[in-house]
């Protein structure tokens, strides 16, 4: 379960940390939008290497212990030239990405 404020927006940190939470907020909002639209949680969120780098830099604890993020959701990193913004999806609806070496 994600913590939200009165407006239903995801809370991810204090005001001081907020500037570093923009990418995390955006990804979690993608998850919430998917849940509202499909009445189910996504199984994956596609992100590009730049998204992943920001998450690792500002939220390293997210990746300790190989836990899904958020619970039940896996992050899939795809090339930046194929994905500009994070996308939530079910595995059964997963996009077909070109083979990358």
QUIWOUR-V321309 format. One line per field, one symbol per residue. ss: DSSP state (~ for helix, > for strand, _ for the rest). psi: psi as a letter, one per 40 degrees, with the letter a starting at -180 (. if undefined). A space follows every 50 residues. Layout:
ss->???
psi->???
//
This chain:
ss->___>_____>____~~~~___~~~~~~~~~~~~~~~~~_____>>>>>~~ ~~~~~~~~_~~~~~~~_______>>>>>________>>>_~~~_______ _
psi->hihiadeeihheiiddeddeeddddddddddddddddefiiidihhiidd dddddddefdedehefiihihehihhhiideehdiihiiiddeiihiihh .
//
